[in-house]
């Protein structure tokens, strides 16, 4: 500050200085920080706005909800999707599950509860108003947490997968159609050989019967039993062939069950030999210690037969087919090479001495519709369907071949650790079950010979039998006051309705009527995917007297047991 004299002039100065460098630096730093924070806030705001724009512009429905199931946020796609399937728009604060119909609300609440419990989950379900739209949704849930990790809500994003589900269904139907087409191709090849075999079997039956008639007329009774045995043996072989053909050709989905692969292969030997013809030598190498596998036995028979048909076609001048089963343990290295999981497998191998295939052909053999056969002689479905069957069964199929030396196809099926039901043991047949109280049985069949035989069997067993030749005549008896303890009817009947329809009509007045349906078709062709009503059973022709007697007695006794129950 200045010091003045008496005239007001400055004679000297006093002053004090303070170092404010640090303050100036702090002010500058504060300005820089404010600028930085401003930029960060702007960047974060832009980032959040970007995230919001992304969520809002997303075509995937997204919503968030709190722990009380109330909506706290959703995007436009979610609002539009809800409007499409329910005809109204959602609002913030609404309890989301309560917006769904009574049959769908518990499902939605259960899904949301899992997310609020801290689970991340993806579910598939149908939601919507059937009158508007009922899509199939794939919904993914995740919890929302605060800074301390506590769940404060959750969000989900949904995807309409109806088109994908529809495509998968259509694909499954197409695969089933291809499987059936392949099967029918094999059946077509079977019929030629089977017609020849059936003519031989019928010749044996009719010839034996004629000789029996001649010997009886001559009084030479000692030869009758021999001819009778020959006729019965031919008839049983014919029945076995028809049963196998019916089982082979029926349409069905995969039905895996514990299967003795070695026993199945040996059981197929006769059918395969008849199909490939006498010019092909067939050897089935037994492996009694082979493990069981969990597969569909009908589809495995299908696969084995088609492999043998392919082998036959590769040997136009004759040759040899060897079918063999073996146990195989696949280690990790081999599993990688064969593109299959490591583990224990049953290998079913078919080897031929045919023309073989070049490497470029082997590379394509599993492609659908690829075939080396001339046009009209093959669909190219065989190996592709066998490959699909092996994959569905959890196994694999491998093929090796050399031109001029033959081909080997190996089907690997995962080992089944459980037991396999054994074949029924044969022995001295027990006495035939007889009528316990003179029951009356109505027999309805349009074939007089079958009707006569069934009636004679029943009367020999102590039953009273009434005959009818068609459904109309049978229904008249059933609607009368005649005592009927059991109806035995063929499925295919003239007279306006089939056997099952006649039985159902009769049950309107006889609700406890017991019914045995007999048919020449495979049982699954009659039942479809369903089952017979209580008190009904199915018996496939041809049948033995023992089988029919036991089935009749079991039906009658089962009906009485139901009547005794309170």
VEXZASE-667049 format. One record per residue (C-alpha): residue number from 1; residue in one letter; x, y, z. Coordinates in steps of 0.1 Angstrom, whole numbers, plus 5000, padded with zeros to 4 digits. Layout:
N
   pos   code     xx     yy     zz
   NUM      A      X      Y      Z
...
***
This chain:
566
   pos   code     xx     yy     zz
     1      X   5000   5000   5000
     2      X   5014   5037   4994
     3      X   5028   5060   5021
     4      X   5021   5098   5014
     5      X   5039   5130   5027
     6      X   5022   5163   5038
     7      X   5019   5173   5003
     8      X   5001   5141   4993
     9      X   5030   5128   4974
    10      X   5039   5089   4975
    11      X   5071   5085   4993
    12      X   5072   5047   4996
    13      X   5052   5015   4992
    14      X   5044   4986   5015
    15      X   5031   4953   5000
    16      X   5026   4916   5007
    17      X   5027   4887   4981
    18      X   5010   4853   4982
    19      X   5019   4824   4960
    20      X   4987   4813   4943
    21      X   5002   4788   4918
    22      X   4985   4758   4934
    23      X   4951   4776   4934
    24      X   4955   4784   4898
    25      X   4964   4749   4890
    26      X   4934   4736   4910
    27      X   4911   4760   4891
    28      X   4925   4748   4858
    29      X   4921   4712   4868
    30      X   4885   4718   4880
    31      X   4877   4734   4846
    32      X   4893   4703   4829
    33      X   4874   4679   4851
    34      X   4841   4697   4845
    35      X   4848   4696   4808
    36      X   4857   4659   4810
    37      X   4826   4651   4831
    38      X   4805   4669   4807
    39      X   4819   4649   4779
    40      X   4815   4617   4798
    41      X   4779   4626   4807
    42      X   4772   4634   4771
    43      X   4789   4602   4759
    44      X   4770   4581   4785
    45      X   4737   4598   4776
    46      X   4744   4592   4740
    47      X   4753   4556   4748
    48      X   4721   4551   4768
    49      X   4701   4567   4741
    50      X   4718   4544   4716
    51      X   4709   4514   4737
    52      X   4674   4526   4741
    53      X   4672   4532   4703
    54      X   4685   4497   4697
    55      X   4659   4482   4721
    56      X   4631   4503   4707
    57      X   4640   4496   4671
    58      X   4645   4459   4677
    59      X   4620   4436   4660
    60      X   4623   4413   4690
    61      X   4596   4419   4717
    62      X   4614   4430   4749
    63      X   4599   4439   4783
    64      X   4611   4444   4819
    65      X   4591   4438   4851
    66      X   4596   4443   4888
    67      X   4593   4418   4916
    68      X   4555   4424   4917
    69      X   4553   4412   4881
    70      X   4544   4448   4870
    71      X   4557   4461   4837
    72      X   4584   4488   4840
    73      X   4595   4490   4804
    74      X   4588   4475   4770
    75      X   4597   4483   4734
    76      X   4575   4489   4705
    77      X   4579   4454   4691
    78      X   4565   4440   4724
    79      X   4535   4463   4723
    80      X   4528   4454   4687
    81      X   4532   4417   4693
    82      X   4509   4418   4723
    83      X   4483   4437   4703
    84      X   4486   4412   4674
    85      X   4478   4382   4696
    86      X   4454   4398   4721
    87      X   4439   4428   4704
    88      X   4450   4454   4731
    89      X   4482   4472   4741
    90      X   4500   4469   4774
    91      X   4507   4498   4797
    92      X   4534   4505   4823
    93      X   4524   4494   4857
    94      X   4501   4465   4846
    95      X   4506   4431   4862
    96      X   4517   4412   4831
    97      X   4505   4377   4839
    98      X   4470   4391   4847
    99      X   4467   4402   4810
   100      X   4467   4366   4798
   101      X   4437   4342   4796
   102      X   4430   4320   4827
   103      X   4446   4289   4810
   104      X   4478   4309   4800
   105      X   4483   4332   4830
   106      X   4497   4305   4854
   107      X   4522   4295   4828
   108      X   4534   4330   4822
   109      X   4536   4337   4860
   110      X   4556   4305   4865
   111      X   4581   4316   4839
   112      X   4585   4351   4853
   113      X   4588   4337   4889
   114      X   4619   4317   4878
   115      X   4636   4348   4865
   116      X   4627   4367   4897
   117      X   4643   4338   4917
   118      X   4675   4346   4899
   119      X   4674   4320   4871
   120      X   4683   4326   4834
   121      X   4660   4304   4813
   122      X   4647   4299   4778
   123      X   4612   4284   4774
   124      X   4589   4275   4746
   125      X   4551   4278   4748
   126      X   4520   4289   4729
   127      X   4505   4323   4739
   128      X   4476   4343   4724
   129      X   4439   4344   4717
   130      X   4430   4315   4694
   131      X   4405   4338   4677
   132      X   4433   4362   4667
   133      X   4466   4344   4667
   134      X   4482   4316   4688
   135      X   4519   4316   4679
   136      X   4546   4294   4694
   137      X   4571   4316   4713
   138      X   4606   4310   4724
   139      X   4611   4333   4755
   140      X   4644   4340   4772
   141      X   4644   4353   4808
   142      X   4672   4371   4828
   143      X   4671   4387   4863
   144      X   4677   4424   4868
   145      X   4700   4432   4898
   146      X   4710   4463   4917
   147      X   4746   4474   4926
   148      X   4747   4450   4955
   149      X   4735   4420   4934
   150      X   4699   4419   4947
   151      X   4672   4409   4922
   152      X   4650   4439   4916
   153      X   4631   4426   4886
   154      X   4637   4407   4854
   155      X   4633   4411   4816
   156      X   4625   4388   4788
   157      X   4628   4389   4750
   158      X   4605   4367   4729
   159      X   4608   4352   4694
   160      X   4579   4339   4674
   161      X   4591   4305   4662
   162      X   4558   4293   4647
   163      X   4573   4291   4612
   164      X   4603   4271   4625
   165      X   4580   4247   4644
   166      X   4559   4243   4614
   167      X   4589   4236   4592
   168      X   4602   4211   4617
   169      X   4568   4194   4617
   170      X   4567   4193   4579
   171      X   4603   4180   4579
   172      X   4594   4152   4603
   173      X   4564   4143   4581
   174      X   4586   4143   4550
   175      X   4611   4121   4567
   176      X   4583   4097   4577
   177      X   4571   4097   4542
   178      X   4606   4089   4529
   179      X   4609   4062   4555
   180      X   4576   4047   4543
   181      X   4586   4050   4506
   182      X   4618   4032   4513
   183      X   4599   4005   4531
   184      X   4574   4001   4503
   185      X   4602   3999   4478
   186      X   4616   3969   4498
   187      X   4581   3954   4501
   188      X   4577   3956   4464
   189      X   4609   3935   4460
   190      X   4597   3911   4487
   191      X   4564   3903   4470
   192      X   4578   3885   4440
   193      X   4598   3861   4461
   194      X   4570   3857   4486
   195      X   4544   3848   4459
   196      X   4567   3820   4448
   197      X   4571   3808   4484
   198      X   4534   3810   4491
   199      X   4526   3789   4461
   200      X   4551   3763   4473
   201      X   4535   3764   4508
   202      X   4500   3762   4495
   203      X   4510   3732   4473
   204      X   4523   3715   4504
   205      X   4491   3722   4523
   206      X   4467   3712   4496
   207      X   4487   3682   4486
   208      X   4489   3670   4522
   209      X   4451   3674   4526
   210      X   4444   3655   4494
   211      X   4467   3627   4505
   212      X   4450   3626   4539
   213      X   4416   3623   4522
   214      X   4429   3595   4499
   215      X   4445   3576   4528
   216      X   4414   3579   4549
   217      X   4393   3565   4520
   218      X   4418   3537   4517
   219      X   4418   3530   4554
   220      X   4455   3537   4557
   221      X   4454   3557   4589
   222      X   4490   3555   4598
   223      X   4501   3580   4572
   224      X   4474   3606   4581
   225      X   4494   3620   4610
   226      X   4525   3625   4588
   227      X   4505   3645   4562
   228      X   4487   3664   4589
   229      X   4521   3675   4604
   230      X   4533   3685   4569
   231      X   4502   3706   4563
   232      X   4504   3723   4597
   233      X   4541   3730   4593
   234      X   4535   3747   4559
   235      X   4506   3767   4573
   236      X   4527   3779   4602
   237      X   4555   3790   4579
   238      X   4530   3809   4557
   239      X   4516   3826   4588
   240      X   4551   3836   4599
   241      X   4558   3851   4565
   242      X   4526   3871   4564
   243      X   4530   3884   4600
   244      X   4566   3895   4592
   245      X   4555   3912   4560
   246      X   4526   3930   4577
   247      X   4548   3941   4606
   248      X   4575   3953   4581
   249      X   4552   3973   4559
   250      X   4531   3990   4586
   251      X   4535   4028   4591
   252      X   4548   4037   4625
   253      X   4571   4061   4643
   254      X   4603   4050   4660
   255      X   4596   4028   4691
   256      X   4629   4021   4707
   257      X   4630   3991   4730
   258      X   4656   3967   4743
   259      X   4665   3944   4714
   260      X   4687   3914   4710
   261      X   4703   3924   4677
   262      X   4719   3890   4672
   263      X   4686   3872   4677
   264      X   4669   3896   4654
   265      X   4694   3890   4626
   266      X   4691   3852   4630
   267      X   4653   3855   4629
   268      X   4655   3874   4597
   269      X   4677   3848   4579
   270      X   4648   3829   4562
   271      X   4631   3861   4550
   272      X   4663   3875   4537
   273      X   4673   3843   4519
   274      X   4639   3841   4502
   275      X   4642   3877   4492
   276      X   4677   3877   4477
   277      X   4670   3845   4459
   278      X   4689   3812   4456
   279      X   4717   3827   4436
   280      X   4730   3844   4467
   281      X   4746   3825   4495
   282      X   4736   3840   4528
   283      X   4755   3834   4561
   284      X   4744   3848   4594
   285      X   4773   3846   4619
   286      X   4759   3840   4654
   287      X   4773   3860   4683
   288      X   4755   3847   4714
   289      X   4775   3871   4737
   290      X   4764   3902   4717
   291      X   4751   3930   4738
   292      X   4715   3942   4735
   293      X   4707   3976   4719
   294      X   4679   4001   4725
   295      X   4664   4005   4690
   296      X   4632   4002   4671
   297      X   4633   3965   4661
   298      X   4610   3970   4631
   299      X   4632   3997   4618
   300      X   4663   3976   4624
   301      X   4647   3948   4604
   302      X   4639   3973   4577
   303      X   4676   3985   4577
   304      X   4690   3950   4576
   305      X   4667   3939   4548
   306      X   4676   3969   4527
   307      X   4713   3964   4532
   308      X   4709   3929   4520
   309      X   4688   3940   4490
   310      X   4715   3965   4481
   311      X   4741   3937   4485
   312      X   4721   3915   4462
   313      X   4718   3942   4435
   314      X   4756   3946   4436
   315      X   4759   3909   4427
   316      X   4740   3903   4395
   317      X   4759   3871   4388
   318      X   4755   3858   4423
   319      X   4778   3860   4453
   320      X   4778   3858   4491
   321      X   4764   3880   4518
   322      X   4776   3877   4554
   323      X   4756   3892   4583
   324      X   4775   3894   4616
   325      X   4770   3911   4650
   326      X   4798   3920   4674
   327      X   4805   3940   4705
   328      X   4826   3971   4700
   329      X   4841   3996   4724
   330      X   4848   4029   4707
   331      X   4876   4050   4722
   332      X   4879   4088   4719
   333      X   4903   4087   4690
   334      X   4882   4062   4670
   335      X   4850   4081   4679
   336      X   4864   4113   4664
   337      X   4874   4095   4633
   338      X   4839   4080   4629
   339      X   4821   4111   4640
   340      X   4803   4094   4669
   341      X   4804   4095   4707
   342      X   4828   4072   4724
   343      X   4813   4043   4743
   344      X   4801   4007   4739
   345      X   4782   3997   4707
   346      X   4767   3967   4691
   347      X   4779   3965   4655
   348      X   4757   3949   4628
   349      X   4777   3943   4597
   350      X   4766   3933   4562
   351      X   4794   3923   4538
   352      X   4790   3913   4501
   353      X   4813   3901   4474
   354      X   4797   3924   4448
   355      X   4810   3950   4424
   356      X   4820   3975   4450
   357      X   4821   4013   4448
   358      X   4846   4040   4439
   359      X   4855   4066   4465
   360      X   4835   4094   4448
   361      X   4804   4071   4449
   362      X   4810   4063   4486
   363      X   4811   4100   4494
   364      X   4775   4104   4482
   365      X   4758   4071   4491
   366      X   4741   4086   4521
   367      X   4725   4115   4501
   368      X   4688   4112   4497
   369      X   4677   4101   4462
   370      X   4713   4093   4452
   371      X   4714   4059   4434
   372      X   4737   4041   4410
   373      X   4708   4019   4398
   374      X   4691   4025   4364
   375      X   4661   4048   4363
   376      X   4630   4031   4377
   377      X   4650   4005   4397
   378      X   4656   4024   4429
   379      X   4646   4056   4447
   380      X   4680   4062   4463
   381      X   4663   4063   4497
   382      X   4677   4031   4512
   383      X   4711   4042   4526
   384      X   4700   4077   4535
   385      X   4671   4063   4556
   386      X   4694   4038   4572
   387      X   4718   4066   4581
   388      X   4689   4086   4595
   389      X   4677   4057   4616
   390      X   4712   4051   4630
   391      X   4715   4088   4639
   392      X   4681   4089   4656
   393      X   4691   4058   4676
   394      X   4722   4075   4689
   395      X   4745   4054   4666
   396      X   4763   4057   4633
   397      X   4767   4038   4600
   398      X   4800   4034   4583
   399      X   4808   4020   4548
   400      X   4839   4006   4532
   401      X   4841   3994   4496
   402      X   4866   3985   4469
   403      X   4858   3982   4433
   404      X   4856   3946   4422
   405      X   4860   3932   4458
   406      X   4827   3941   4475
   407      X   4812   3964   4502
   408      X   4809   3963   4539
   409      X   4783   3984   4558
   410      X   4786   3986   4596
   411      X   4757   3998   4617
   412      X   4768   4009   4652
   413      X   4740   4009   4678
   414      X   4745   4021   4714
   415      X   4747   3993   4740
   416      X   4716   3989   4762
   417      X   4726   3981   4798
   418      X   4693   3965   4808
   419      X   4678   3931   4802
   420      X   4660   3920   4770
   421      X   4628   3901   4772
   422      X   4635   3865   4762
   423      X   4617   3844   4737
   424      X   4588   3822   4750
   425      X   4600   3788   4760
   426      X   4585   3758   4743
   427      X   4574   3727   4760
   428      X   4544   3704   4766
   429      X   4514   3725   4759
   430      X   4491   3729   4789
   431      X   4455   3717   4788
   432      X   4432   3740   4768
   433      X   4411   3764   4789
   434      X   4375   3752   4787
   435      X   4342   3768   4794
   436      X   4335   3771   4831
   437      X   4297   3777   4829
   438      X   4285   3769   4794
   439      X   4290   3804   4782
   440      X   4275   3815   4748
   441      X   4297   3830   4721
   442      X   4284   3848   4690
   443      X   4307   3842   4660
   444      X   4304   3867   4632
   445      X   4326   3861   4601
   446      X   4317   3864   4564
   447      X   4341   3835   4555
   448      X   4321   3802   4561
   449      X   4352   3781   4565
   450      X   4366   3803   4593
   451      X   4332   3806   4609
   452      X   4329   3768   4609
   453      X   4363   3762   4623
   454      X   4359   3788   4651
   455      X   4324   3774   4660
   456      X   4338   3738   4661
   457      X   4367   3749   4683
   458      X   4343   3767   4707
   459      X   4319   3737   4710
   460      X   4348   3713   4716
   461      X   4358   3736   4745
   462      X   4323   3735   4760
   463      X   4309   3768   4748
   464      X   4276   3773   4730
   465      X   4282   3790   4697
   466      X   4258   3811   4675
   467      X   4268   3820   4640
   468      X   4262   3851   4618
   469      X   4276   3858   4583
   470      X   4276   3896   4583
   471      X   4273   3926   4606
   472      X   4236   3931   4600
   473      X   4228   3895   4611
   474      X   4252   3898   4640
   475      X   4236   3930   4652
   476      X   4201   3915   4651
   477      X   4213   3887   4675
   478      X   4230   3912   4697
   479      X   4199   3934   4700
   480      X   4178   3904   4709
   481      X   4174   3889   4744
   482      X   4196   3859   4736
   483      X   4224   3854   4762
   484      X   4257   3864   4748
   485      X   4288   3861   4770
   486      X   4313   3870   4743
   487      X   4313   3884   4707
   488      X   4340   3870   4684
   489      X   4339   3889   4652
   490      X   4361   3895   4621
   491      X   4370   3932   4615
   492      X   4362   3933   4578
   493      X   4325   3925   4575
   494      X   4297   3931   4549
   495      X   4264   3944   4561
   496      X   4269   3981   4565
   497      X   4295   3983   4593
   498      X   4327   3966   4602
   499      X   4332   3943   4632
   500      X   4344   3970   4656
   501      X   4315   3993   4646
   502      X   4290   3965   4652
   503      X   4305   3958   4686
   504      X   4303   3995   4696
   505      X   4266   3996   4684
   506      X   4258   3965   4704
   507      X   4273   3980   4735
   508      X   4245   4006   4734
   509      X   4222   3979   4747
   510      X   4248   3955   4761
   511      X   4273   3979   4778
   512      X   4293   3951   4794
   513      X   4296   3930   4762
   514      X   4330   3914   4759
   515      X   4345   3914   4724
   516      X   4373   3895   4706
   517      X   4382   3911   4673
   518      X   4399   3888   4648
   519      X   4417   3901   4617
   520      X   4441   3891   4590
   521      X   4458   3925   4592
   522      X   4486   3936   4615
   523      X   4472   3947   4648
   524      X   4485   3982   4645
   525      X   4466   3986   4613
   526      X   4434   3981   4632
   527      X   4442   4001   4663
   528      X   4462   4029   4647
   529      X   4478   4050   4675
   530      X   4450   4043   4699
   531      X   4438   4012   4718
   532      X   4407   3991   4721
   533      X   4381   3998   4746
   534      X   4380   3980   4780
   535      X   4366   3945   4775
   536      X   4379   3943   4739
   537      X   4409   3924   4726
   538      X   4424   3917   4691
   539      X   4436   3883   4678
   540      X   4455   3882   4645
   541      X   4448   3854   4619
   542      X   4460   3827   4616
   543      X   4459   3816   4652
   544      X   4463   3783   4670
   545      X   4435   3766   4690
   546      X   4456   3771   4721
   547      X   4460   3809   4715
   548      X   4423   3813   4708
   549      X   4412   3792   4738
   550      X   4434   3811   4762
   551      X   4424   3846   4748
   552      X   4386   3837   4751
   553      X   4390   3825   4786
   554      X   4411   3855   4797
   555      X   4385   3880   4783
   556      X   4356   3862   4800
   557      X   4375   3860   4834
   558      X   4386   3896   4832
   559      X   4350   3907   4826
   560      X   4338   3887   4856
   561      X   4366   3902   4877
   562      X   4354   3937   4868
   563      X   4318   3928   4876
   564      X   4329   3916   4911
   565      X   4346   3949   4920
   566      X   4325   3972   4942
***
